[in-house]
Amino acid sequence: MSKSEPKKRKTYTLKLSKFELLHLRDLCSVALPPDLKVTVSQALALAEDRSVVEAKLWTKIVQTCKEANLPLDEDAPDFIVAASSAPTISVYRIADEPGEHPEEGDEGAIFEGVTPTGEADEEDNAACGGTCHDCGRTHKSDNAKRKCYAKTHP
């Protein structure tokens, strides 16, 4: 192969039923809030730096839907991502120091470097130069002072 010829990429055959193709079309066109201008597929492609791949894939899906006489554009149903109930919300403290991690089993463990509020650890009580209002200890942050106050004033 000469240098001027483009390198061919290996492709694979995927046989889909009508309903599988409909599902793939719908899956790739689920719109995201707030403005519904970006699909889940486009957002994933952007996050993974595969926008060109996603655009080519969508073109192939559209072409195959046309060949199968399946509805497209205004004739196809629209789907969006939306909250279906009130979300569960908690308040979490973001770690003060890089590498500070919550204890295993903490509610905030799903957020790396985040612990639920109201929990003071020994690192929070390191010297910062300011004396606490009640305990006389020094704390490295205002957040640590608030935690100390919360512990001493239930």
ABEGO torsion letter per residue (X at the ends): XBAABBBBBBBBBBBBBAAAAAAAAAAAABBBOAAGABBAAAAAAAAAGAAAAAAAAAAAAAAAAAAAGBBBEAABBBBBBBBABBBBBBBBBBBABBGBBBBBGBAAAABBGBBBBGBBBAAAABBAGBBBAAAGBBBABAAAAAAAAAAABX
